[in-house]
Amino acid sequence: MKKSAEKSDSDMQTEYDFSRGVRGKYARRYAQGTNVVVLDPDVVRVFPNAEAVNSS
C-alpha cells in the first residue's frame, strides 16, 4: 500500500509567514551567554538565599 503523500525532509510548512520577522533579533543577547549556577542541596541548606551568601 502506497502512502498518498510523501513526508518531506523539512518540517517547515507552507503556511508559515516570516514576512514580518526580524533577523538576528536576539543574537546579541544569546552571544552574552548565561549565568545559571546549579547548587548541591547541602549548599542550599547553608545558603538559602542571596542575603545569606552575601552576609557570610
mmCIF file of the N, C-alpha and C atoms, coordinates in Angstrom:
data_MODEL
# 
_entry.id   MODEL 
# 
loop_
_atom_site.group_PDB 
_atom_site.id 
_atom_site.type_symbol 
_atom_site.label_atom_id 
_atom_site.label_alt_id 
_atom_site.label_comp_id 
_atom_site.label_asym_id 
_atom_site.label_entity_id 
_atom_site.label_seq_id 
_atom_site.pdbx_PDB_ins_code 
_atom_site.Cartn_x 
_atom_site.Cartn_y 
_atom_site.Cartn_z 
_atom_site.occupancy 
_atom_site.B_iso_or_equiv 
_atom_site.pdbx_formal_charge 
_atom_site.auth_seq_id 
_atom_site.auth_comp_id 
_atom_site.auth_asym_id 
_atom_site.auth_atom_id 
_atom_site.pdbx_PDB_model_num 
ATOM 1   N N  . MET A 1 1  ? 0.839  -1.169 0.000  1.00 0.00 ? 1  MET A N  1 
ATOM 2   C CA . MET A 1 1  ? 0.000  0.000  0.000  1.00 0.00 ? 1  MET A CA 1 
ATOM 3   C C  . MET A 1 1  ? 0.889  1.239  0.000  1.00 0.00 ? 1  MET A C  1 
ATOM 4   N N  . LYS A 1 2  ? 0.668  2.152  -0.932 1.00 0.00 ? 2  LYS A N  1 
ATOM 5   C CA . LYS A 1 2  ? 1.434  3.385  -1.037 1.00 0.00 ? 2  LYS A CA 1 
ATOM 6   C C  . LYS A 1 2  ? 0.804  4.474  -0.195 1.00 0.00 ? 2  LYS A C  1 
ATOM 7   N N  . LYS A 1 3  ? 1.658  5.325  0.338  1.00 0.00 ? 3  LYS A N  1 
ATOM 8   C CA . LYS A 1 3  ? 1.160  6.480  1.054  1.00 0.00 ? 3  LYS A CA 1 
ATOM 9   C C  . LYS A 1 3  ? 0.733  7.539  0.036  1.00 0.00 ? 3  LYS A C  1 
ATOM 10  N N  . SER A 1 4  ? -0.313 8.277  0.372  1.00 0.00 ? 4  SER A N  1 
ATOM 11  C CA . SER A 1 4  ? -0.813 9.265  -0.576 1.00 0.00 ? 4  SER A CA 1 
ATOM 12  C C  . SER A 1 4  ? 0.103  10.484 -0.688 1.00 0.00 ? 4  SER A C  1 
ATOM 13  N N  . ALA A 1 5  ? 0.761  10.835 0.390  1.00 0.00 ? 5  ALA A N  1 
ATOM 14  C CA . ALA A 1 5  ? 1.665  11.991 0.338  1.00 0.00 ? 5  ALA A CA 1 
ATOM 15  C C  . ALA A 1 5  ? 2.968  11.630 1.030  1.00 0.00 ? 5  ALA A C  1 
ATOM 16  N N  . GLU A 1 6  ? 4.067  11.934 0.379  1.00 0.00 ? 6  GLU A N  1 
ATOM 17  C CA . GLU A 1 6  ? 5.374  11.670 0.954  1.00 0.00 ? 6  GLU A CA 1 
ATOM 18  C C  . GLU A 1 6  ? 5.711  12.782 1.944  1.00 0.00 ? 6  GLU A C  1 
ATOM 19  N N  . LYS A 1 7  ? 6.304  12.425 3.053  1.00 0.00 ? 7  LYS A N  1 
ATOM 20  C CA . LYS A 1 7  ? 6.735  13.429 4.012  1.00 0.00 ? 7  LYS A CA 1 
ATOM 21  C C  . LYS A 1 7  ? 8.077  13.973 3.551  1.00 0.00 ? 7  LYS A C  1 
ATOM 22  N N  . SER A 1 8  ? 8.172  15.295 3.496  1.00 0.00 ? 8  SER A N  1 
ATOM 23  C CA . SER A 1 8  ? 9.415  15.900 3.050  1.00 0.00 ? 8  SER A CA 1 
ATOM 24  C C  . SER A 1 8  ? 10.428 15.886 4.186  1.00 0.00 ? 8  SER A C  1 
ATOM 25  N N  . ASP A 1 9  ? 11.682 16.145 3.841  1.00 0.00 ? 9  ASP A N  1 
ATOM 26  C CA . ASP A 1 9  ? 12.746 16.180 4.837  1.00 0.00 ? 9  ASP A CA 1 
ATOM 27  C C  . ASP A 1 9  ? 12.613 17.381 5.762  1.00 0.00 ? 9  ASP A C  1 
ATOM 28  N N  . SER A 1 10 ? 11.958 18.423 5.309  1.00 0.00 ? 10 SER A N  1 
ATOM 29  C CA . SER A 1 10 ? 11.830 19.649 6.081  1.00 0.00 ? 10 SER A CA 1 
ATOM 30  C C  . SER A 1 10 ? 10.561 19.629 6.919  1.00 0.00 ? 10 SER A C  1 
ATOM 31  N N  . ASP A 1 11 ? 10.660 20.163 8.142  1.00 0.00 ? 11 ASP A N  1 
ATOM 32  C CA . ASP A 1 11 ? 9.485  20.283 8.990  1.00 0.00 ? 11 ASP A CA 1 
ATOM 33  C C  . ASP A 1 11 ? 8.726  21.582 8.714  1.00 0.00 ? 11 ASP A C  1 
ATOM 34  N N  . MET A 1 12 ? 9.252  22.431 7.859  1.00 0.00 ? 12 MET A N  1 
ATOM 35  C CA . MET A 1 12 ? 8.607  23.691 7.533  1.00 0.00 ? 12 MET A CA 1 
ATOM 36  C C  . MET A 1 12 ? 7.370  23.443 6.680  1.00 0.00 ? 12 MET A C  1 
ATOM 37  N N  . GLN A 1 13 ? 6.339  24.162 6.995  1.00 0.00 ? 13 GLN A N  1 
ATOM 38  C CA . GLN A 1 13 ? 5.115  24.059 6.237  1.00 0.00 ? 13 GLN A CA 1 
ATOM 39  C C  . GLN A 1 13 ? 4.911  25.330 5.429  1.00 0.00 ? 13 GLN A C  1 
ATOM 40  N N  . THR A 1 14 ? 4.112  25.259 4.405  1.00 0.00 ? 14 THR A N  1 
ATOM 41  C CA . THR A 1 14 ? 3.940  26.404 3.519  1.00 0.00 ? 14 THR A CA 1 
ATOM 42  C C  . THR A 1 14 ? 3.163  27.543 4.170  1.00 0.00 ? 14 THR A C  1 
ATOM 43  N N  . GLU A 1 15 ? 2.386  27.287 5.210  1.00 0.00 ? 15 GLU A N  1 
ATOM 44  C CA . GLU A 1 15 ? 1.567  28.352 5.788  1.00 0.00 ? 15 GLU A CA 1 
ATOM 45  C C  . GLU A 1 15 ? 2.312  29.228 6.803  1.00 0.00 ? 15 GLU A C  1 
ATOM 46  N N  . TYR A 1 16 ? 3.582  28.968 7.091  1.00 0.00 ? 16 TYR A N  1 
ATOM 47  C CA . TYR A 1 16 ? 4.339  29.832 7.983  1.00 0.00 ? 16 TYR A CA 1 
ATOM 48  C C  . TYR A 1 16 ? 4.613  31.159 7.286  1.00 0.00 ? 16 TYR A C  1 
ATOM 49  N N  . ASP A 1 17 ? 4.433  32.260 8.020  1.00 0.00 ? 17 ASP A N  1 
ATOM 50  C CA . ASP A 1 17 ? 4.639  33.582 7.440  1.00 0.00 ? 17 ASP A CA 1 
ATOM 51  C C  . ASP A 1 17 ? 5.733  34.303 8.218  1.00 0.00 ? 17 ASP A C  1 
ATOM 52  N N  . PHE A 1 18 ? 6.890  34.447 7.618  1.00 0.00 ? 18 PHE A N  1 
ATOM 53  C CA . PHE A 1 18 ? 8.005  35.133 8.250  1.00 0.00 ? 18 PHE A CA 1 
ATOM 54  C C  . PHE A 1 18 ? 8.229  36.515 7.649  1.00 0.00 ? 18 PHE A C  1 
ATOM 55  N N  . SER A 1 19 ? 7.237  37.048 6.987  1.00 0.00 ? 19 SER A N  1 
ATOM 56  C CA . SER A 1 19 ? 7.411  38.323 6.296  1.00 0.00 ? 19 SER A CA 1 
ATOM 57  C C  . SER A 1 19 ? 7.672  39.475 7.261  1.00 0.00 ? 19 SER A C  1 
ATOM 58  N N  . ARG A 1 20 ? 7.215  39.385 8.505  1.00 0.00 ? 20 ARG A N  1 
ATOM 59  C CA . ARG A 1 20 ? 7.431  40.455 9.480  1.00 0.00 ? 20 ARG A CA 1 
ATOM 60  C C  . ARG A 1 20 ? 8.499  40.069 10.503 1.00 0.00 ? 20 ARG A C  1 
ATOM 61  N N  . GLY A 1 21 ? 9.236  39.001 10.244 1.00 0.00 ? 21 GLY A N  1 
ATOM 62  C CA . GLY A 1 21 ? 10.284 38.556 11.150 1.00 0.00 ? 21 GLY A CA 1 
ATOM 63  C C  . GLY A 1 21 ? 11.499 39.471 11.105 1.00 0.00 ? 21 GLY A C  1 
ATOM 64  N N  . VAL A 1 22 ? 12.265 39.470 12.181 1.00 0.00 ? 22 VAL A N  1 
ATOM 65  C CA . VAL A 1 22 ? 13.478 40.280 12.272 1.00 0.00 ? 22 VAL A CA 1 
ATOM 66  C C  . VAL A 1 22 ? 14.661 39.339 12.418 1.00 0.00 ? 22 VAL A C  1 
ATOM 67  N N  . ARG A 1 23 ? 15.575 39.414 11.489 1.00 0.00 ? 23 ARG A N  1 
ATOM 68  C CA . ARG A 1 23 ? 16.743 38.532 11.509 1.00 0.00 ? 23 ARG A CA 1 
ATOM 69  C C  . ARG A 1 23 ? 17.715 38.964 12.592 1.00 0.00 ? 23 ARG A C  1 
ATOM 70  N N  . GLY A 1 24 ? 18.151 38.035 13.431 1.00 0.00 ? 24 GLY A N  1 
ATOM 71  C CA . GLY A 1 24 ? 19.134 38.300 14.460 1.00 0.00 ? 24 GLY A CA 1 
ATOM 72  C C  . GLY A 1 24 ? 18.618 39.118 15.630 1.00 0.00 ? 24 GLY A C  1 
ATOM 73  N N  . LYS A 1 25 ? 17.332 39.113 15.879 1.00 0.00 ? 25 LYS A N  1 
ATOM 74  C CA . LYS A 1 25 ? 16.732 39.939 16.928 1.00 0.00 ? 25 LYS A CA 1 
ATOM 75  C C  . LYS A 1 25 ? 17.334 39.646 18.301 1.00 0.00 ? 25 LYS A C  1 
ATOM 76  N N  . TYR A 1 26 ? 17.611 38.399 18.611 1.00 0.00 ? 26 TYR A N  1 
ATOM 77  C CA . TYR A 1 26 ? 18.128 38.014 19.914 1.00 0.00 ? 26 TYR A CA 1 
ATOM 78  C C  . TYR A 1 26 ? 19.578 37.543 19.851 1.00 0.00 ? 26 TYR A C  1 
ATOM 79  N N  . ALA A 1 27 ? 20.272 37.774 18.766 1.00 0.00 ? 27 ALA A N  1 
ATOM 80  C CA . ALA A 1 27 ? 21.634 37.269 18.586 1.00 0.00 ? 27 ALA A CA 1 
ATOM 81  C C  . ALA A 1 27 ? 22.601 37.861 19.611 1.00 0.00 ? 27 ALA A C  1 
ATOM 82  N N  . ARG A 1 28 ? 22.528 39.152 19.880 1.00 0.00 ? 28 ARG A N  1 
ATOM 83  C CA . ARG A 1 28 ? 23.448 39.783 20.821 1.00 0.00 ? 28 ARG A CA 1 
ATOM 84  C C  . ARG A 1 28 ? 23.231 39.236 22.232 1.00 0.00 ? 28 ARG A C  1 
ATOM 85  N N  . ARG A 1 29 ? 21.969 39.099 22.627 1.00 0.00 ? 29 ARG A N  1 
ATOM 86  C CA . ARG A 1 29 ? 21.658 38.571 23.964 1.00 0.00 ? 29 ARG A CA 1 
ATOM 87  C C  . ARG A 1 29 ? 22.125 37.123 24.088 1.00 0.00 ? 29 ARG A C  1 
ATOM 88  N N  . TYR A 1 30 ? 21.937 36.333 23.054 1.00 0.00 ? 30 TYR A N  1 
ATOM 89  C CA . TYR A 1 30 ? 22.359 34.933 23.070 1.00 0.00 ? 30 TYR A CA 1 
ATOM 90  C C  . TYR A 1 30 ? 23.882 34.826 23.169 1.00 0.00 ? 30 TYR A C  1 
ATOM 91  N N  . ALA A 1 31 ? 24.592 35.706 22.503 1.00 0.00 ? 31 ALA A N  1 
ATOM 92  C CA . ALA A 1 31 ? 26.053 35.661 22.499 1.00 0.00 ? 31 ALA A CA 1 
ATOM 93  C C  . ALA A 1 31 ? 26.638 36.005 23.867 1.00 0.00 ? 31 ALA A C  1 
ATOM 94  N N  . GLN A 1 32 ? 25.907 36.747 24.685 1.00 0.00 ? 32 GLN A N  1 
ATOM 95  C CA . GLN A 1 32 ? 26.400 37.099 26.012 1.00 0.00 ? 32 GLN A CA 1 
ATOM 96  C C  . GLN A 1 32 ? 26.469 35.895 26.934 1.00 0.00 ? 32 GLN A C  1 
ATOM 97  N N  . GLY A 1 33 ? 25.699 34.873 26.660 1.00 0.00 ? 33 GLY A N  1 
ATOM 98  C CA . GLY A 1 33 ? 25.727 33.660 27.466 1.00 0.00 ? 33 GLY A CA 1 
ATOM 99  C C  . GLY A 1 33 ? 24.777 33.744 28.648 1.00 0.00 ? 33 GLY A C  1 
ATOM 100 N N  . THR A 1 34 ? 24.923 32.818 29.566 1.00 0.00 ? 34 THR A N  1 
ATOM 101 C CA . THR A 1 34 ? 24.049 32.762 30.731 1.00 0.00 ? 34 THR A CA 1 
ATOM 102 C C  . THR A 1 34 ? 24.885 32.702 31.999 1.00 0.00 ? 34 THR A C  1 
ATOM 103 N N  . ASN A 1 35 ? 24.225 32.892 33.119 1.00 0.00 ? 35 ASN A N  1 
ATOM 104 C CA . ASN A 1 35 ? 24.915 32.819 34.398 1.00 0.00 ? 35 ASN A CA 1 
ATOM 105 C C  . ASN A 1 35 ? 24.180 31.871 35.355 1.00 0.00 ? 35 ASN A C  1 
ATOM 106 N N  . VAL A 1 36 ? 23.718 30.757 34.842 1.00 0.00 ? 36 VAL A N  1 
ATOM 107 C CA . VAL A 1 36 ? 22.995 29.782 35.648 1.00 0.00 ? 36 VAL A CA 1 
ATOM 108 C C  . VAL A 1 36 ? 24.001 28.951 36.444 1.00 0.00 ? 36 VAL A C  1 
ATOM 109 N N  . VAL A 1 37 ? 23.747 28.863 37.745 1.00 0.00 ? 37 VAL A N  1 
ATOM 110 C CA . VAL A 1 37 ? 24.592 28.060 38.632 1.00 0.00 ? 37 VAL A CA 1 
ATOM 111 C C  . VAL A 1 37 ? 23.693 27.080 39.361 1.00 0.00 ? 37 VAL A C  1 
ATOM 112 N N  . VAL A 1 38 ? 24.023 25.804 39.314 1.00 0.00 ? 38 VAL A N  1 
ATOM 113 C CA . VAL A 1 38 ? 23.245 24.771 39.987 1.00 0.00 ? 38 VAL A CA 1 
ATOM 114 C C  . VAL A 1 38 ? 23.999 24.367 41.246 1.00 0.00 ? 38 VAL A C  1 
ATOM 115 N N  . LEU A 1 39 ? 23.314 24.517 42.389 1.00 0.00 ? 39 LEU A N  1 
ATOM 116 C CA . LEU A 1 39 ? 23.940 24.209 43.673 1.00 0.00 ? 39 LEU A CA 1 
ATOM 117 C C  . LEU A 1 39 ? 23.494 22.847 44.182 1.00 0.00 ? 39 LEU A C  1 
ATOM 118 N N  . ASP A 1 40 ? 24.385 22.180 44.885 1.00 0.00 ? 40 ASP A N  1 
ATOM 119 C CA . ASP A 1 40 ? 24.036 20.933 45.548 1.00 0.00 ? 40 ASP A CA 1 
ATOM 120 C C  . ASP A 1 40 ? 23.079 21.231 46.701 1.00 0.00 ? 40 ASP A C  1 
ATOM 121 N N  . PRO A 1 41 ? 22.215 20.276 47.048 1.00 0.00 ? 41 PRO A N  1 
ATOM 122 C CA . PRO A 1 41 ? 21.239 20.501 48.121 1.00 0.00 ? 41 PRO A CA 1 
ATOM 123 C C  . PRO A 1 41 ? 21.864 20.897 49.458 1.00 0.00 ? 41 PRO A C  1 
ATOM 124 N N  . ASP A 1 42 ? 23.034 20.356 49.794 1.00 0.00 ? 42 ASP A N  1 
ATOM 125 C CA . ASP A 1 42 ? 23.652 20.718 51.072 1.00 0.00 ? 42 ASP A CA 1 
ATOM 126 C C  . ASP A 1 42 ? 24.115 22.175 51.085 1.00 0.00 ? 42 ASP A C  1 
ATOM 127 N N  . VAL A 1 43 ? 24.518 22.706 49.957 1.00 0.00 ? 43 VAL A N  1 
ATOM 128 C CA . VAL A 1 43 ? 24.907 24.113 49.876 1.00 0.00 ? 43 VAL A CA 1 
ATOM 129 C C  . VAL A 1 43 ? 23.668 25.002 50.007 1.00 0.00 ? 43 VAL A C  1 
ATOM 130 N N  . VAL A 1 44 ? 22.562 24.580 49.431 1.00 0.00 ? 44 VAL A N  1 
ATOM 131 C CA . VAL A 1 44 ? 21.319 25.342 49.512 1.00 0.00 ? 44 VAL A CA 1 
ATOM 132 C C  . VAL A 1 44 ? 20.831 25.424 50.955 1.00 0.00 ? 44 VAL A C  1 
ATOM 133 N N  . ARG A 1 45 ? 21.056 24.383 51.735 1.00 0.00 ? 45 ARG A N  1 
ATOM 134 C CA . ARG A 1 45 ? 20.641 24.421 53.144 1.00 0.00 ? 45 ARG A CA 1 
ATOM 135 C C  . ARG A 1 45 ? 21.451 25.452 53.934 1.00 0.00 ? 45 ARG A C  1 
ATOM 136 N N  . VAL A 1 46 ? 22.725 25.607 53.602 1.00 0.00 ? 46 VAL A N  1 
ATOM 137 C CA . VAL A 1 46 ? 23.576 26.572 54.299 1.00 0.00 ? 46 VAL A CA 1 
ATOM 138 C C  . VAL A 1 46 ? 23.311 27.995 53.800 1.00 0.00 ? 46 VAL A C  1 
ATOM 139 N N  . PHE A 1 47 ? 23.116 28.145 52.500 1.00 0.00 ? 47 PHE A N  1 
ATOM 140 C CA . PHE A 1 47 ? 22.876 29.448 51.879 1.00 0.00 ? 47 PHE A CA 1 
ATOM 141 C C  . PHE A 1 47 ? 21.531 29.427 51.144 1.00 0.00 ? 47 PHE A C  1 
ATOM 142 N N  . PRO A 1 48 ? 20.410 29.630 51.829 1.00 0.00 ? 48 PRO A N  1 
ATOM 143 C CA . PRO A 1 48 ? 19.099 29.511 51.204 1.00 0.00 ? 48 PRO A CA 1 
ATOM 144 C C  . PRO A 1 48 ? 18.728 30.662 50.263 1.00 0.00 ? 48 PRO A C  1 
ATOM 145 N N  . ASN A 1 49 ? 19.430 31.809 50.381 1.00 0.00 ? 49 ASN A N  1 
ATOM 146 C CA . ASN A 1 49 ? 19.107 32.944 49.509 1.00 0.00 ? 49 ASN A CA 1 
ATOM 147 C C  . ASN A 1 49 ? 20.343 33.827 49.337 1.00 0.00 ? 49 ASN A C  1 
ATOM 148 N N  . ALA A 1 50 ? 20.231 34.871 48.529 1.00 0.00 ? 50 ALA A N  1 
ATOM 149 C CA . ALA A 1 50 ? 21.369 35.738 48.226 1.00 0.00 ? 50 ALA A CA 1 
ATOM 150 C C  . ALA A 1 50 ? 21.852 36.489 49.456 1.00 0.00 ? 50 ALA A C  1 
ATOM 151 N N  . GLU A 1 51 ? 20.938 36.883 50.332 1.00 0.00 ? 51 GLU A N  1 
ATOM 152 C CA . GLU A 1 51 ? 21.342 37.604 51.527 1.00 0.00 ? 51 GLU A CA 1 
ATOM 153 C C  . GLU A 1 51 ? 22.245 36.743 52.412 1.00 0.00 ? 51 GLU A C  1 
ATOM 154 N N  . ALA A 1 52 ? 21.930 35.457 52.546 1.00 0.00 ? 52 ALA A N  1 
ATOM 155 C CA . ALA A 1 52 ? 22.736 34.545 53.356 1.00 0.00 ? 52 ALA A CA 1 
ATOM 156 C C  . ALA A 1 52 ? 24.132 34.384 52.757 1.00 0.00 ? 52 ALA A C  1 
ATOM 157 N N  . VAL A 1 53 ? 24.237 34.353 51.455 1.00 0.00 ? 53 VAL A N  1 
ATOM 158 C CA . VAL A 1 53 ? 25.538 34.214 50.799 1.00 0.00 ? 53 VAL A CA 1 
ATOM 159 C C  . VAL A 1 53 ? 26.364 35.480 51.024 1.00 0.00 ? 53 VAL A C  1 
ATOM 160 N N  . ASN A 1 54 ? 25.739 36.627 50.841 1.00 0.00 ? 54 ASN A N  1 
ATOM 161 C CA . ASN A 1 54 ? 26.474 37.892 50.940 1.00 0.00 ? 54 ASN A CA 1 
ATOM 162 C C  . ASN A 1 54 ? 26.814 38.272 52.378 1.00 0.00 ? 54 ASN A C  1 
ATOM 163 N N  . SER A 1 55 ? 26.093 37.756 53.356 1.00 0.00 ? 55 SER A N  1 
ATOM 164 C CA . SER A 1 55 ? 26.379 38.116 54.749 1.00 0.00 ? 55 SER A CA 1 
ATOM 165 C C  . SER A 1 55 ? 27.482 37.252 55.352 1.00 0.00 ? 55 SER A C  1 
ATOM 166 N N  . SER A 1 56 ? 27.851 36.172 54.707 1.00 0.00 ? 56 SER A N  1 
ATOM 167 C CA . SER A 1 56 ? 28.883 35.271 55.240 1.00 0.00 ? 56 SER A CA 1 
ATOM 168 C C  . SER A 1 56 ? 30.277 35.746 54.961 1.00 0.00 ? 56 SER A C  1 
# 
